[in-house]
Amino acid sequence: MDLTKIIKYAEAEGVEQAEVFFFEGRVLRTIIENKQVKICEHKVDAGLGLRVALKKDAGYSLGFSYSTELSNAAIEQTIKQAVKVALSKNPDLDFKSFQPRSSPATVSGLHDS
C-alpha cells in the first residue's frame, strides 16, 4: 500500500494536510482433532483511515473517513468523503497541525505464540 500516493491524491483534492492510518492483520486458525485437521481458516482484515485538514477562513476544517475496501476506487471515494466532511464543518480555530511525518518505530523481541 503506497500511503504517499494517497496523501498526494488528497492534496490534489485541495487538502492542506492529511494523515493516513493503515492496518492489516492476518490470522491462521487450525483445529486438529484425533490427529486430523478439522478446521483450517486464514483470515485477513485490512483497512485505512484518513484525516484531512482544509484551510477555511481563519482556521482549518477537519474531516475523517475510513474504508475496509482497498481498491483504488474505494480509496479515492474515502478521500472525497473526508474532504466532504471537512467542507461541511466550521473551522477549528485552535487546530495548528497534525503530527509531523515520522517513520514507524521498530520494536524488537516481539512474537505471537
Summary of the structure (lengths in Angstrom):
residues: 113
radius of gyration: 19.3
end to end distance: 27.0
largest distance: 69.2
contacts: 266
relative contact order: 0.19
helix: 24%
strand: 42%
